[in-house]
Amino acid sequence: MTLPMPPALPDFTTLTLEHPAEHVLMVVLDRPDARNAMNTQMGLDLMALFERFQVTTDGARAIVITGRGDKAFCAGGDLKERRGMSDETWQTQHAIFERTVRALVGCPIPVIGAVNGAAYGGGCEIAAACDFIYAADTAKFALTEVTLGIMPGAGGTQNLARAVGSRRAKEITLTGLPFTAAEGEAWGFVNKVCTLDELVPAAIATATRIAENAPISVRQIKQSIGRGLDMSLSDGLAFEIEAYNRMVPTEDRHEGVNAFNEKRKANFKGR
């Protein structure tokens, strides 16, 4: 039986999709008039996009997420939309945001956050859910939910603590105070700080380097690190070798060894 192919990537209301390099997808949060704040539609768009990658990669081997403009990556939840929401509507909207972050964390394709400005509240949580973060030197991060009578609920207390440790995460989330890109780098939250002009090109360059590597290897490494951190060392080692064994019979493993011996660049197919 032949399975139907998934439809081509749709157009989204709040996202712009670009292809800056081969096998690299750039996702632009595109609500600049609202500082790229996440409204219900953006939650639905991100959820649809990243849940799609559980079924098909659409040729993408690395993803970059950034925000439109030079002021904000994502200012968090759209509080203008939320003003006057009933409790039921609020919780329904938040369920969408929760699914979005789970899909982002579970995405089999590596995701690089290119944080171009303010990443507050849910915007900080989106960044924290990426595999790693490059940030403009003008970027600022904050989890301000405690000042609004709520708390981080889209992975903030979990992904942040795993990146910076529990003591620093408690300080950040209990005060609601912002921190700079340089502080984020010193604490292990940000991988690299760039000027704003250098940010997206640097993220694309790294995504391109990842995309040139064997796709199955990349996916297995991402899964091994992500799942292994939640296991004991002995269980993590066992999981790692099972992930490793998945690659032994692949065409890409043969291609990689042959390319090395023939002193040429490997042409990986993801098979």
N, C-alpha and C positions, 0 to 999 in steps of 0.2 A: 504494500500500500504506500502511495506517495503522500506525504504530509503536505498540507498547503504552506507556502512560504508566508512569513509575517509581512504585513504591508510595510511600505517605505516609511521612514521616520516622518511623523506628521509635523505640521507647523504648530507652534505653541503661542499662546497669547502673551505670556510673560517671560518667555525664554527665547533667545536667539541662538541657533546652532551654527557653528562655523567649522570648517575643516582646514586649519592652518598648515597642516603637513600630512603626509600619507599615514593613514591609520590613526590619526590624532583627531579627536573631537573636542571642540571648545564649547562649553555651555556658558552663555552669558545671561546672568540674572538681569532682566531688562525692564525695570520700572524706575528709571532715573528720577522722574518727577516725585516719586515717593521714597527716594533713597534706597531703591530696590527692596523695600520692605516686603515681607512675605504675606500676601493675602491668601484667601482660600484658593483662588485660581492658580497662583504660583505653586501652592502646595500640591494641587491636583496635577499640574504640569510636571513638576519634579517627580512626583510619585509615578506617573505614567511613564516617564522617560527611564527612570532607574529600575523600575520593576520590569520594563521591557528587556533590559540587559540580562535578566535571568533566563530569557528564552533565546535571544539573538544578540550578537555584539554589533550587528550592522557594519562590520568591518573595522570597528574601533578597537584599538589595542591599548590606548591610553587616553584619559580624559582630563581636561583642565576646566575648572569652574572659576569664573571671575564675575565681577559686577560691572554694569554699564556706568561709565563716567569716572571721575577721579575723586569723588567724595566718599562713596559708600560701596562696600561689598554687598552688605545686606543689613539694614537697620533693625532687623528682627521682625516680630509679628506686626502687622499693620494695625496699630491701635485705633486709627480712625475707623476702619472697618469693624473693629471689635467693640467700639463704644456702643453701649446699649444692647449688645448681644444677650440673648437669654442664656441661662446656664446650659441648656440642652444644645443650643446652636454652638456655643463655645466648645463644648466637649466633642461635638461632631467634627468641628473644624480641627480641633487638636488631634483627633484620631487620624485625620489625613496627614498632619505633620509628623505624627509618630510613624506611620507607614512609610512616609518619605525618607525619614532618617534611617529606618531599618533597611530600606532598599538601597540607600546610599552606602551604608556600612557593608551590606551584603553584596554589593556590586562586584562581580568577578573581575572587572577591568580596573586597573589602578586609577585612582582619582587624585589629582593634584589640585589643592586649593590655591588660587592666585588672588590673594586678598589685597584689593586695591584701595581700600579705605576702611571706614568704620564697619566693624563686624560685631554687632551688639545683639544680645538675646539670641533669638533663633538664628541670626546670621553667624554668630560665634559657634553655635551648635552645628550648623552646616559645615563650617570650616573644620571643626573638631572631628567631624565624621569622615573627612577626607583621609586618604592614606598618609599624606604629609602636606605641609603648607609652605608656600613661598609668600612673603608679605612685602608690600611697599613700606619704605621707612616712615611714611606718614600714617600708616594704618594703625588703628586702635581696636582693641578687643574688650568686650565686657559681657558678663552675664548679670543683667540688671533686674532679673525677675523679682528678687526679694524686695525691691523698692516699689513693686506694683502689687504686692500681696499674693504673689504666686511663687513658683520656683522653676528652675530649668526642668523641662519635661520632654525634651527631644534629644536625649542623650548627653546633655551638658554635664551632669554630675558624674557620668560614667566615662565618657571619652576624655574629658578634661583631666579627671583624676588619673587616668591611665597614662596621660602624657606628662603631667607635671608633678604627680604624687598627691597624696591625700591632704597633706598640710597646706600646700599652696592652693589646691583646689578649694579647700574650705575657706581660706582667706578671700579668694576671688569671688566665690558665690555668696558668702555671708555678708560681705561688704557691698557688693555690687559695683565696686570701683573699677574703672577701666585700666588696662595695661597696654604698654606700647609694643610695637613689633620687636624692638630690641630686647625688652624684658621677656617677651614670649620666646625669643630665640635662646636667651640665657637659661630659661626654665625648661627648655625641651619641647615647647609647644609649636614653635616655628622652626623650620629647617634652614631657611635662608632669608635674609633681608636684602632687598634691592631698592634702587630708586624706582619711582613710579614708571618712568619710561622703560626701564630694564625689566620690569616685573613679568609681564606677559611673555615677551621673547624668551626670558630665562625659563619660565614654566613650560613653554612650548618646546624649547630645546631639550629639556629633561624628558618631557613626554615623548618626543621623537626618539630619543635614545632608548627609552623603554620599549617603544613600539617596534624598534628594529630587532629586539631580542625575541627569542622563541616564545610565542604566545602561551603555549601550554605551561612552559617553565614559569613564566611570569604569574599566571593564575595560581599555580600550585604553590609558589613561594608566598604569595599574598595570603592564601588560605592557611598555609602551614604556620605562618607567623601569627595571624589573627586568631586562629583556633588554639594554637599551642600555648599562647599566653594565658588561656583560661584552664590549662591542664597542669598537672604535675610535670616535672622535668622528664620522668620516665615515660609518661603517657605522651608528652610532646615529642619525644624522640621516636616513639613508635609511630605516631601520626606522620612525622616527617618522612620516615623511610617508606611508608605507604604512598605518600605523595611523590616521593622520588621514583619509586618503582613504576608509577603511572607513565613516566617519560621514557623508560628504557626501550619499549617497542615502537616509539613514534618515528615518523619520517624526519621530524625536525632534529632528533638526536643524531641520526645518521648524517643529516645534512650539516649539522654543526661540526662534527668530527671531520667529515670530508673537507669542508671549507677551510678548517684550520690547517689540515695537512696540505691542501692545495694552495694555501696562502691567498685566499680570496674571501670576500665578504659573504657570509651565509645568507641564503635566501629562504627564510622560514615561512612555512605555509600554515602553521597551526594544526598540523596533522601528525 
